[in-house]
Every structure is written in structure tokens, then in C-alpha cells.
Amino acid sequence: MKFSSLPISIENGKPITAWTRFMSRYPGLTTVKLMFILMVAIPSAYSMLYYGVMASDRYVSETQFIVRSIKAPRIGGLDAIFRTFGMSASDDDASAVQGYLESRDAVRDLESRVPLRQIFARSQGDRLARFPRLWRGETFEALYEYYLDRVQLIKSTRTGISELRVVAFTPEDAQLVARTLLKLSEELVNRMNERAQSDAMTTAEKNVDRAQKNVLERQAKITEFRNRELLVDPTSESLKVIELIGTLTSDLALTSAQLDQSRASTPSGPGIQSLRARAAALQNQINAEQSKVAGNKDALASKISEYEELALAREFADKQLISASSSLESAIQDARRQQIYLEPVVSPNLPDEATEPRRFRLIITTLTFSFTLFAMCWILFIGAKEHAHG
């Protein structure tokens, strides 16, 4: 605010502002001194009082973990060690875990496992540090904001190791929250694995079920054909008939030869009639057997054609089942390769000494910031004053 914008009154022919009237009450107080008091003295005194006396001790429990998978090999650092065992760090999956730990879902899940509000509102904490804060209520959003101030996740891009830091007013609370968050992260990874495996295998399992059903249907049609035609295998039956026809044909040829020989040697012999009858019987039997193989709709040829179509369809269904089963096995192997693992590197510790707040550092930071702000304002004030007199 410019001094010229303050209300102005005239006394003894001189303009008097509210600022001039205020400063006249304290003859030894200059503008620079007032700026120093407001910007340096008061903040520094408050910082020394709060961090030196009032601020409560806070304990930090730390845990380290790495998210790794069988796929996506990396090189360097711990990744080279994990690669030896067929494992490697997964940046995307680690980011998913980090996103979860910094989300409202993590706060809800954590609150369902531990008394989170009571932990953050322990009487060991000073009124400015514990939950709920003076300027916020006890809503879930206020709890979430407080959680983000007390839980910190740091991921190393070089090693892939994530460090989880939990700050609480007692060592046991800090360790409990860190351990629970680590457990929740493991459960998240397991759910991600189950979802990925389910997505990868659902289609393959449906194809296997469909192929199995097709095989059963084809087999049922073959069984129905066998019961209807009273034939197990028309092809083998036809082979038997053909073999019988061959035997009968051989017998007929032999009989015909004997008949011709008898006619030539003894035209009126008594055996000629019997040979004729035998030849006629053999020919009739051959004709009957040939009619079983072909010649009408009830012949084996038409049944063989129908049976071969059914057998071919079942063979094709069997191959489809084998292919679907192979695809399912491949999907299972792919799902296993895509699985991720959360491996704790350092278990949550139970701190035996309060490491926060860092009192001396915070006091020095406040002093440095206050002096810097005062110096900037002082330079601007002097510049404005010289400009006004110039």
C-alpha cells in the first residue's frame, strides 16, 4: 500500500496522514525499525519459542521396498543383481504403488485397519501439530491432507527402491502405520496380479470350454450314428465285406474251373449239376455282399460317407481343443511372466529417538527467510523514498 493513498488531513498548513499520526506516537520508532520488528523479530521469536519449547517430539519409522517383475529387464545397481534371478524393477508398477499410497483409497484402507485419527491426535503432540488442526475440521479431506504431511514416499530412479517414511507422536504408532501401509501395498500388488492373470486367461479359458463342448457334441453325434446304424465303424465293416467278397470270388473261380473241367471230360457226369448249383450260390452271395457295400441308400458306402464326415468333424474339434489348451498354457505362462512382486528391502523400524522436528534447522531457516524478506522490503522502501524526494 502506498503511503499517499492513506487518508490525509491538514494541520497547521501541513498534510498529516494516518501513518504519520501513528508514527508520531512513538518518536523512537522508524519505518525501518517497524519493518524489522514485523518481519524479523516477531517471526524469529515465535520460531524460537515454538520449535525450542512448544513443539512436540515426532518419531519417524522408515521402510524400503522394491517393486519388481519377471519382464522388462534393467541394467545397473540392484537391477543387475535382481536380473541374475530373472527379476527386475518395474517403474510403471512402482508408480502404481506410489500413486496408491498417496491416494485417498490408501487413507480409507488404512483407517479401516488402524485407529488413524486417534494416532494423529495423540496427546503427546502439541496443539499445532496434532489432528485436527486449528484451521481445519475433522473431515475426511482434512485427514487426507494431514496424512500427506505425515507420510512421505521417495523413489530412487537409479536403484528402483522406494522409501516410505511415517511420522507419528509415538514410536509404536509410526511403526504400526508403516507396517500397515506396506501390507496394503502388498495386497494391492496381489490384486493387480490377479486382475492381470484373470484378464489374460479369461479368453483362453472360454476358448477351451467352447472347444471341449464342441468335442462332446461331435462325439455324441458319432454315438448316435452307431446306435442308429448298429455299426461301430462302417469302414472296418466294409473291409470285412470286401474281404468276404474276395474269398467268395476265389471260391467261385475255383468252382467255375472245376465245372469247365467236368464238362470237358464227362459232359453228362453227375457232378456237373452240383458244381452249377454251387457256382450259382456263390454268385448270389457275392451279389448280396456287393449290395451291402454299394448300390442303395442302405449300403455301407453311404454310411461310410456319413461316418467319415462325423469322424472328420470330431478330429477337427480335437485339434481345436489341443490348440485352445496350448493357448491357455501360453496365457498362464504369460500371466506368470507379467506378475509383479513387492519385496521389502528394509522392514519398518521402531525408532528409539525422536528425529523431528529438526528444531535448530527450522529456527535458522526462519531467521534466514525473515532477514531475506526484510532486506528486500528495505531496499524497495529506500528506493521509493529516494524516488519521492527526487
C-alpha positions in Angstrom: 0.0 0.0 0.0 1.3 3.4 -0.9 1.6 6.0 1.8 0.0 8.6 -0.5 -3.2 6.5 -0.6 -3.7 6.8 3.2 -6.3 9.4 4.5 -4.8 12.9 4.6 -5.8 15.8 6.9 -4.3 19.3 7.1 -2.9 20.6 10.4 -1.1 23.9 10.6 -0.9 24.0 6.9 0.8 20.6 6.6 -0.7 17.4 5.3 -1.0 14.8 8.0 -1.6 11.1 7.1 -2.8 8.3 9.4 0.6 6.7 9.1 2.3 10.0 10.2 0.0 10.3 13.1 0.7 6.6 14.1 4.5 7.1 13.9 4.3 10.4 15.9 3.0 8.4 18.9 6.3 6.5 19.0 9.1 9.1 18.5 11.9 6.5 18.6 10.2 4.1 16.1 11.1 4.5 12.5 9.6 2.7 9.5 12.7 0.5 9.1 12.6 -0.5 12.7 8.9 -1.4 12.5 9.6 -3.5 9.4 12.4 -5.2 11.2 10.1 -6.0 14.2 7.3 -7.3 12.0 9.4 -9.2 9.5 12.3 -10.5 11.6 11.9 -10.1 15.3 8.4 -11.4 15.8 8.7 -14.4 13.4 12.1 -15.4 14.8 10.9 -15.1 18.4 7.8 -17.2 17.6 10.0 -19.8 15.8 12.4 -20.0 18.8 9.5 -20.3 21.2 7.6 -22.9 19.2 10.4 -25.1 17.9 12.6 -24.6 21.0 9.9 -25.1 23.7 6.4 -25.9 22.5 6.9 -28.3 19.5 6.4 -31.9 20.5 8.8 -34.7 19.6 7.9 -36.8 16.5 9.2 -40.2 15.6 9.9 -41.5 12.1 9.6 -45.1 11.1 11.2 -45.9 7.7 10.8 -48.9 5.4 12.2 -49.6 2.0 10.8 -51.9 -0.7 11.2 -52.6 -4.4 8.5 -53.5 -6.9 9.9 -56.0 -9.4 8.7 -58.2 -12.2 10.0 -61.0 -14.4 9.6 -58.9 -17.5 11.3 -55.7 -18.6 14.9 -56.4 -17.6 17.0 -53.4 -16.5 20.7 -53.0 -16.0 22.7 -51.3 -13.3 22.8 -51.2 -9.5 20.5 -53.6 -7.7 18.7 -54.3 -11.0 21.8 -56.3 -12.2 21.5 -58.4 -9.1 17.8 -59.0 -9.5 18.3 -59.7 -13.2 20.5 -62.6 -12.2 17.4 -64.2 -10.6 15.2 -63.3 -13.6 13.7 -60.4 -11.8 13.8 -56.6 -12.5 12.4 -53.4 -11.2 9.3 -52.1 -12.8 8.9 -48.4 -13.0 5.2 -48.5 -14.1 4.2 -50.9 -11.3 6.2 -48.9 -8.7 4.5 -45.8 -9.8 1.1 -47.5 -9.4 2.0 -48.4 -5.8 3.2 -44.9 -5.1 0.0 -43.5 -6.6 -2.0 -45.7 -4.3 0.0 -44.8 -1.2 -0.6 -41.1 -1.9 -4.3 -41.6 -2.6 -7.5 -41.3 -0.6 -8.1 -45.0 -1.1 -5.0 -45.7 1.0 -6.3 -43.4 3.8 -9.6 -45.2 3.8 -8.0 -48.7 3.8 -5.5 -47.6 6.5 -8.3 -46.1 8.6 -10.2 -49.5 8.4 -7.1 -51.3 9.8 -5.8 -48.9 12.4 -7.2 -46.1 14.6 -5.7 -43.5 12.3 -7.5 -40.4 13.7 -6.5 -41.4 17.2 -2.9 -41.9 16.2 -2.7 -38.5 14.6 -4.5 -36.9 17.6 -2.3 -38.3 20.4 -2.0 -36.1 23.5 1.8 -36.3 23.1 1.6 -33.9 20.2 1.3 -30.2 20.6 -1.9 -28.5 19.6 -0.5 -27.0 16.4 0.9 -30.4 15.2 -1.8 -32.9 16.0 -5.0 -33.7 14.2 -7.3 -31.9 13.7 -5.5 -28.7 13.0 -6.9 -25.5 14.4 -7.8 -24.1 11.0 -9.3 -27.3 9.7 -12.1 -29.6 10.8 -12.3 -33.3 11.3 -13.5 -34.1 7.8 -12.0 -36.9 5.6 -10.4 -34.3 3.4 -8.7 -32.7 6.4 -7.5 -36.2 7.5 -6.2 -36.8 3.9 -4.2 -33.6 3.9 -2.8 -34.3 7.3 -1.9 -37.8 6.2 0.1 -36.4 3.2 2.1 -34.3 5.7 2.9 -37.3 7.9 3.5 -40.0 5.2 6.2 -39.5 2.6 7.2 -41.8 -0.2 10.5 -41.3 -2.0 11.5 -43.4 -5.0 15.1 -43.8 -6.3 15.2 -43.7 -10.1 18.7 -45.2 -10.0 18.1 -48.3 -7.9 14.3 -48.6 -8.1 14.0 -48.7 -4.3 11.1 -46.8 -2.7 11.5 -45.4 0.8 8.4 -44.9 2.9 8.6 -42.5 5.9 5.9 -42.3 8.5 5.9 -39.6 11.2 3.9 -40.0 14.4 4.0 -38.9 18.0 4.9 -42.3 19.4 7.4 -44.9 18.1 4.8 -47.6 18.1 2.3 -45.6 16.1 4.9 -44.8 13.5 5.9 -48.4 13.1 2.3 -49.6 13.0 1.3 -47.2 10.3 4.4 -48.0 8.2 3.8 -51.7 8.6 0.2 -51.5 7.7 0.9 -49.4 4.6 3.5 -51.9 3.5 0.9 -54.7 3.9 -1.7 -52.7 2.0 0.8 -52.2 -0.8 1.4 -55.9 -1.0 -2.3 -56.6 -1.2 -2.6 -54.0 -4.0 0.2 -55.8 -5.9 -1.6 -59.1 -5.4 -4.9 -57.6 -6.7 -3.1 -56.3 -9.7 -1.6 -59.7 -10.4 -5.0 -61.4 -10.0 -6.6 -58.9 -12.4 -3.8 -59.2 -15.0 -4.0 -63.0 -14.8 -7.7 -63.1 -15.0 -7.8 -60.7 -18.0 -5.1 -62.8 -19.8 -6.7 -66.2 -19.1 -10.5 -65.4 -19.4 -10.5 -65.5 -23.2 -8.2 -68.6 -23.3 -10.4 -70.4 -20.8 -13.6 -69.6 -22.8 -11.9 -70.9 -26.0 -11.0 -74.2 -24.1 -14.6 -74.5 -22.8 -16.0 -73.9 -26.2 -13.6 -76.5 -27.8 -14.5 -79.1 -25.2 -18.2 -78.6 -25.7 -17.7 -78.9 -29.5 -15.7 -82.2 -29.0 -18.5 -83.6 -26.8 -21.2 -82.6 -29.3 -19.3 -84.3 -32.2 -18.7 -87.4 -30.1 -22.4 -87.5 -29.2 -23.3 -87.4 -32.9 -21.0 -90.3 -33.6 -22.5 -92.3 -30.8 -26.0 -91.5 -32.1 -24.9 -92.8 -35.5 -23.6 -96.0 -34.1 -26.7 -96.7 -32.1 -28.9 -95.9 -35.1 -27.0 -98.0 -37.7 -25.8 -100.6 -35.3 -22.3 -100.1 -36.5 -19.2 -99.2 -34.6 -17.1 -98.4 -37.6 -18.6 -98.7 -41.1 -15.2 -98.5 -42.7 -13.9 -101.7 -40.9 -17.2 -103.4 -41.6 -16.9 -102.6 -45.3 -13.3 -104.0 -45.2 -14.7 -107.3 -43.8 -17.4 -107.4 -46.5 -14.8 -106.7 -49.2 -12.6 -109.4 -47.8 -15.6 -111.8 -47.8 -16.4 -110.9 -51.4 -12.8 -111.6 -52.4 -13.0 -115.1 -50.7 -16.3 -115.8 -52.4 -14.9 -114.7 -55.7 -12.0 -117.0 -55.3 -14.3 -119.9 -54.5 -16.5 -119.0 -57.5 -13.5 -119.0 -59.8 -12.4 -122.4 -58.5 -15.8 -123.8 -58.8 -16.2 -122.5 -62.4 -12.8 -124.0 -63.3 -13.9 -127.4 -61.9 -17.2 -127.1 -63.8 -15.4 -126.4 -67.0 -13.1 -129.3 -66.4 -16.0 -131.7 -65.7 -17.9 -130.5 -68.9 -14.8 -131.2 -70.9 -14.0 -134.6 -69.5 -17.5 -136.0 -68.8 -20.3 -133.8 -70.3 -23.0 -135.9 -68.7 -21.3 -136.6 -65.4 -23.4 -136.5 -62.2 -21.1 -133.8 -60.6 -21.8 -131.1 -63.1 -25.2 -130.3 -61.7 -23.8 -129.8 -58.2 -21.0 -127.6 -59.4 -23.5 -125.5 -61.3 -25.6 -125.1 -58.1 -22.5 -124.2 -56.1 -21.4 -121.6 -58.6 -24.9 -120.1 -58.7 -25.0 -119.9 -54.9 -21.6 -118.3 -54.7 -22.6 -115.7 -57.3 -25.8 -114.9 -55.4 -23.8 -114.5 -52.2 -21.3 -112.3 -54.0 -24.1 -110.1 -55.3 -25.7 -109.9 -51.9 -22.4 -108.8 -50.3 -21.8 -106.3 -53.0 -25.2 -104.8 -52.4 -24.2 -104.2 -48.8 -21.2 -102.2 -49.9 -22.9 -100.0 -52.6 -25.9 -99.7 -54.8 -28.6 -98.3 -52.5 -29.1 -95.8 -49.7 -28.7 -98.5 -47.0 -25.4 -99.6 -48.4 -22.2 -99.2 -46.4 -20.8 -96.6 -48.9 -23.4 -94.0 -47.8 -22.9 -94.9 -44.2 -19.2 -94.6 -44.6 -19.6 -91.2 -46.1 -21.7 -90.0 -43.2 -19.4 -91.6 -40.6 -16.3 -90.1 -42.2 -17.9 -86.6 -42.1 -18.7 -87.1 -38.4 -15.2 -88.5 -37.7 -13.6 -85.6 -39.6 -15.6 -83.1 -37.6 -14.6 -84.8 -34.4 -10.9 -84.8 -35.5 -11.1 -81.1 -36.3 -12.8 -80.4 -32.9 -10.0 -82.4 -31.2 -7.4 -80.2 -32.9 -9.2 -77.1 -31.9 -9.2 -78.4 -28.3 -5.5 -79.1 -28.4 -4.9 -75.6 -29.8 -7.1 -73.9 -27.2 -5.4 -75.9 -24.4 -2.0 -74.8 -25.8 -3.2 -71.2 -25.9 -4.4 -71.5 -22.3 -1.0 -72.8 -21.2 0.7 -70.0 -23.0 -1.6 -67.5 -21.4 -0.8 -68.9 -18.0 2.9 -68.6 -18.7 2.5 -65.1 -19.9 0.5 -64.2 -16.8 3.2 -65.6 -14.6 5.8 -63.5 -16.5 3.8 -60.4 -16.1 3.4 -60.8 -12.4 4.9 -58.2 -10.1 6.3 -58.6 -6.6 6.7 -56.2 -3.8 9.8 -57.2 -1.9 10.6 -55.4 1.4 14.2 -54.4 1.5 14.1 -52.8 5.0 11.4 -53.7 7.5 9.6 -50.8 9.3 11.8 -49.9 12.2 10.8 -49.0 15.8 12.5 -45.6 16.4 14.1 -45.1 19.8 14.7 -41.4 19.4 12.7 -38.5 18.1 14.3 -37.1 14.9 11.7 -34.5 14.2 11.1 -31.6 14.3 14.6 -30.5 13.4 14.5 -27.6 15.7 17.8 -25.8 15.1 17.4 -26.1 11.3 13.9 -24.8 11.3 14.9 -21.8 13.5 17.8 -21.0 11.3 15.5 -21.3 8.2 13.0 -18.9 9.7 15.7 -16.4 10.6 17.2 -16.6 7.1 13.9 -16.2 5.3 12.9 -13.3 7.7 16.1 -11.4 7.1 15.9 -12.0 3.3 12.3 -10.7 3.2 13.3 -7.7 5.4 16.2 -6.9 3.2 14.1 -6.9 0.0 11.4 -4.7 1.6 14.1 -2.4 3.0 15.7 -2.0 -0.4 12.3 -1.3 -2.0 11.4 1.2 0.7 14.7 3.1 0.4 14.3 3.2 -3.4 10.7 4.5 -3.1 11.8 7.1 -0.6 14.6 8.4 -2.8 12.4 8.5 -5.8 9.8 10.5 -3.8 12.4 13.1 -2.7 14.0 13.2 -6.2 
